[in-house]
Amino acid sequence: MRKLIFFTFLGIGILKAQVYFPENSGVKIVPNTYNAFTNATIHLEPGNVIKNGTLLEKNGVIVDVGTDIKLPKNTIVHDKSGKHIYPSFIELFSDFSIKKPTKKNRYGRSEQFNPDRSGYYWNDHILSEYKSITDYSYDKKIASKMRGYGFGIINSHRFNGIHRGSGVLIALNDKQNNNKRIISDNSTEHFSFKKSVTSNQSYPSSIMGAMALIRQFYYDSKWYSNNDNQTKDLSIEAFIKNKNIPKIFDSGFDKLNTIRIVKLINELNIDFTIVASGKEFENINELNKDKIKLILPLNLPKAFDVSDPLLTKKISLKDMRFWSQAPSNPYHVSRSKIPFAFTSSMVSSSKEFFKNLRKVISYGLDRDIALKALTTVPAEILGQQNIIGKLKKKFLANFLVTNGELFENGTIISENWVQGQPHIILNDNIKDIDGNYELIINDFKYKLQIKNSKKKITAEIKKDSTTYPVKSNYENEWLNLTILDKKNNKYSQLSCKIDSNRLQGKGIDFEGKIVYWSTKKLKDNPKKRKIDNENYYNPVPVTYPNKAYGNLSIPKQKNTIFKNATVWTNESEGIIENTDVLVINGKIASVGKNIPYPKNTFVIDATNKHLTSGIIDEHSHIAASSINEGGQNSSAEVSIGDVIDPDDINIFRNLSGGVTTIQILHGSANPIGGKSAIINLKWGESIENMKFKDADPFIKFALGENVKQSNWESYSRFPQTRMGVEQVFTDYFQRAKEYGDKWVKYNEIPLRKKLKAKPPRYDLEMETIWEILKGERFVTCHSYVQSEINMMMKVAEKFDFKINTFTHILEGYKVADKMKKHGAGGSTFSDWWSYKFEVKDAIPHNGSIMHDSGVLVAFNSDDPEMSRRLNQEAAKAVKYGGVSEEEAWKFVTLNPAKLLHIENSVGSIKVNKNADLVLWSSHPMSIYSRAEKTMIQGAIYYSSDKINKMLETNKKERSLLISQMLDVASKGNKTETPVIITKKEFHCETLDY
Amino acid sequence: MIKKIFTLTSLLLFNMSFSQQTPGDEQTNKILINNCFVHIGNGEIIEDGAVGFSEGKITYVGKSISNDSINEKFNVINARGKHLYPGFIAVNSTLGLVEIDAVRASRDQDEIGDFLPHIRSLVAYNAESKIIESVRPNGVLIAQVTPRGGVISGKSSIMQMDAWNWEDAVIKSDEGIHLNWPSPYSIDYRNRKLTKNKNYLKSVKLIDNFFSESKVSIKQSPLNIPYESMKKIFDGSQTLYLHANYEKQIVDGVSFLKSKKIKNIVLIHGEESENQIDFLKKHEIPVVISKPHRLPLSEDQDLNYPYKLAKTLVDGGLLVSIDLAGSMERIHTRNLPFFAGTFSAFGLEKEEALKLITYNAAKILKIDKNYGSIVKGKSATLILSDGDALDMRSNNISHAYIDGRKISLETHQTKLWNRYQNKYKKQ
């Protein structure tokens, strides 16, 4: 703050009110003077520079700019020779001058289902009608700080809610009032995945819920605008009214959220500008270049404090790498041609701001693009490109005066003019008098040293070996020095007006006599140029995914033959020895003895080894950012497909256990859960490439203790008993049926008449449940005790559909005959029980009884640990209950494939099926067996023999990064105490918040 | 085979109304298990061996005996091709203290308070737990029953798994005290963040005070029961179990206990013991490592670290056993042999892996005089499996004995199995 000295220029700093405002304090002055800034290097816009230019301003607007400009008579001329003039910066993402929202208190443990307000949308986290201007109060302190960064305009909004309402565009003009400062009170609309703190309404409790809510709100607004509504919804009306203003979506600086926003852009065709994560370099190809604009954070991770080796060991390679790679992110984004602006919102000082700007430039970012990211791009995002962001006729006179090229080391912004009003950051007019002098008083010679005269002056006086303490003061062009002689308890005072190169003047000596003094300047010590101490280090390479065990490139399909293996076909051939399996183009091409194979086929000797199809886990919660949307008793509108986390290390761990396909299920916090996702564990691939192609859609249902909330002391949500659970389902199915009928009726209207007919309201939740009734979506139902299993089948039968799979189904053995009759499969645990009351009768023979009764049985994990040894769990079907080994193996391969309706492409070793194969060191169900190679569609994603090399590479990379961080610390830079963030482990019951 | 046994026993119609199997009778006749692989438990194996026992004690261990030379008084079990093991021992378990995890009323493992050396697990031990009976058919016959929580959780006792009540069950009562060393890191579970624990030294100081007070406190009125309960730690007649995972905890904890002249120290969990092998060896500290069925501590760690740890420590010359604590620990006790099997799959020789849950466990718990290996004069606590008992593929226990008493291998679960199998058979 010290360096930010402000004062008013005489003559042009007088507050001038609007022309139509009455004036009672004197005679009215109407501003009509011109200001001209001459002889400067003017950067009109990035990439367009003129030398010896002139900028002519009047009333806050640029009248003209160029090299040959006639100055009107009433012009004040400011000579800016040697200076550079830049358009000032624009910040898009800030809550500058907006009052922070007050957090609403929460009482008790029960959830709140209804909104606090009425007249608005049903969900309190949709605050589209909110206008940030209502909580606006100009904050001079922050404004001056932001001007120090170079900003002249800030687009500000309140950080609260999923739809956060509209923003306000403010000029950082301290000299005039809000009439001038506020450029727009409705500049932008803002969105996020975070709920508001001003309401405790529990929905949505997850990111997937937030996504569904945004979609539903969008569809509701369409429907609302097409209908003559009996009721008012001010939120929707505001959203409709703001249709054409720019929209900014905050990802929370999260990489996966960024992808989710891109998904919404494509689906809803809304032109969101995304506040991105700074990790775009990891998955730049997944961002749709044609449609998106980004706001990149300009904060960069600090090097870690690595002085404690035990703690350092806990820092993940991923976090270390981010320090190394983050500075090159803007460069990578610029290379992909995605337009982007910078935000300073996570930066804490102007020093850091410019240091980081210089850093990203030294890591490859073009200077002009950097300048664009601060000027023209944000102006375009705001739709204000015709008045801000450039130095051009009719644009606002918002500009910076610097002593050199903006991004050069040592360049200082001395003035920041906003709407033609000067704001001085560093007073150039203060004369620098630093140096060593010979001071002569009464023929006595002293040595005088002056330091830091432009900021906070200090001085020191020496004679021989005696040092005299000096109190110094330097302002308004006067220098005053008070010299203390402590030994004799005397003082001397000297003063002078600085107007020439010599310091000399009048004063009193130690004896109190008036004296004249003079100085002779001694040779300057060579000035140390201040440089940024942090060096450039080559960024370490990015891997897929960008963390430990990532690959430098994504594994590719390779034609491969496994020779001489014991092959578990899962087909009528059974388990056949000394057999070859040939893989061509990702498919199984042939199975047999000594089969011929084309040249260039990769040959794997599988002698004494076993080859099986990949393990399929029907019930998994890995690879997701959230699992439960528990905010309501039905959440059919949410989808796990929206929240897949392709970087979860558990994907790789599962591959090491031979797992190739999983179904990621919604949790069991509510009776009707969300839509599930079926993915291939293609480690390193994008989310979309992991999704199982053309798989049937599924949804998770749940019964019993979890949906009754028995184990988390919440007593307000219906249902609290198994009796209520039945009615939840009956109610939703009935409503979905009626919903469907309405649409069928509407769709039957002939085209000619359709234009006049009003379509029914589109409801994502009802759509999903209607799909179930139509047989287009299939149910996996979390269930434990026989009564509820029976109930669920009866409810389904009443509505004429089938429960595809009962998952957990630990009392399936008690109703196996009924399940068989209904046609439901069972996906169960091998030996879990007794962890809650409803599993007290769970038995490890459950699988075998159901199997013997003709039910299709799978073993699943619901657990990231067990999932990587499902092969051993299959053996438990043999141990407990005596299922044959061949059939037991199908419990983790072919049977889950059938339950997921993907048995036509996976689940067995059969010609033309996907080459999802696992090579085992020995009998696949033995505890002594290990997966050696795991292949998905012909590409090998896991090789046990490569692990040691990977660990070695990681170790080397860590030690390189640690040595760089030590280097950074040794140069006196600040480092960050390690905070190790680990990923949450999800089970059925895991809640997001 | 096993199916047949169960069908047979179900025909005998054991009293269905009892949840717990009736404890076996005292051994009256002499038994000889002949022609089997005898896994001694100490690393040795006798192929084609035999074991005889009477009155609960092992009387013969050696080569198999031909039919003609067998003493008539022996009941002979011809176990050709089968495998005989000492009963498996579960260390640091909570069997019998909790029945159903989610039901608070059934949880008796964690008393409130920080320093509770006077708390004794055995009095809460439910000898009739349905979970206890479910671990026996897989070979687990002995468990150290340990309280959880606090800084000093309390005292553990060694129990055998076939008893009418806790007094019947106890093999060794109040044999050790469990100290949970404070973590040098603080973990914010909500945000999954780990940072330095600023209160670490403060927590250590509290332990120091408690030990110092206990050491000097004397038996006089008023008697300080907690301090008094620590006395046998100092004289070495009880073991101090140090629960610690991180390197810093291990070094600080052991050094502290050594400075307090604690004689018998056992390290429990020891996630990062790999980096302190020499230190642990120097101080002769056995390590009871966490079960291998867990995930690596961090995403960077070797995928198979939890599986490989036993091999690394055994190779380093440490005495190693397996700790059962963790999620769903009681129900997973029946997978104890497979934990050993996993350690074998990742490097340990099979008989070495077996030692972890037999000989080594008994030695660590100081019950090796009677249990943990098949040696003449020791207790006849044995299991007979159709195949390799460390592999779920072949773990099929046909006979089990505790102190010579033949125990039932039926459970609440096998009863339900039989009941519903019969239901469907009739359809």
Interface residues (C-beta under 8 A of the other chain):
Chain A: D308 L310 L311 K314 S316 L317 K318 K547 A548 Y549 I649 N650 F652 R653 S656 E705 S710 N711 Y813 K814 A816 D817 D831 W832 W833 S834 Y835 K836 F837 K840 D841 I843 P844 H845 I849 D852 S853 P864 E865 M866 R869 Q872 A875 K876 V878 K879 Y880 G881 G882 E885 H923 M925 S926 I927 Y928 S929 R930 I947 L951 N954 T977 P978 V979 I980 I981 T982 K983 K984 E985
Chain B: I2 K3 E99 I100 D101 A102 V103 K130 I131 P184 Y185 N191 R192 K193 L194 T195 K196 Y246 E247 K248 H293 R294 L295 P296 S298 E299 D300 D302 L303 N304 M328 R330 I331 R334 N335 F338 G341 T342 S344 A345 L390 D391 M392 R393 N395 N396 Q413 T414 L416 W417 Y420 Q421 Y424 Q427
